[in-house]
Amino acid sequence: MKTRRKYRVCFLDRMWYVAERFSEREHNNLNGGMLLFMCWLFVIIMPLALTLGYFFRPAIAMSSLILVLLPSVFCKLRYTPARREALQEHYREMKHPDRRLIGIILIAIALTVANLSLIIYLCR
């Protein structure tokens, strides 16, 4: 008898799963990896690069763009077929994943606007 491995589920897994379900149903390019990439880019990398570019040199800001590659590497290593199956099993009774996806996207937009307004305020 094959034993299943127990996985810990976190918020990133929920984000990934909701976007994957939406992508499967709507046949679009917003899959789980793309959602994690967009949130990483707009919520963390852009404010970090802008802040480093203002207070230090632009070369340091450009070097922080290497961090853009982390979400794709993270998704390749984390979301193996076994983990995908475990997430489907864990979230199989989730209702309205579209609403959750819209909530995640709106929170990411709000955080991006807050970060950019804070940067503009601090750099005056």
HELIX and SHEET records of a PDB file:
HELIX    1   1 PHE A   11  GLU A   26  1                                  16    
HELIX    2   2 GLY A   32  CYS A   39  1                                   8    
HELIX    3   3 TRP A   40  ILE A   45  3                                   6    
HELIX    4   4 MET A   46  PHE A   55  1                                  10    
HELIX    5   5 PRO A   58  SER A   63  1                                   6    
HELIX    6   6 SER A   64  LEU A   69  5                                   6    
HELIX    7   7 LEU A   70  ARG A   78  1                                   9    
HELIX    8   8 PRO A   81  HIS A   90  1                                  10    
HELIX    9   9 PRO A   97  LEU A  122  1                                  26    
END                                                                             
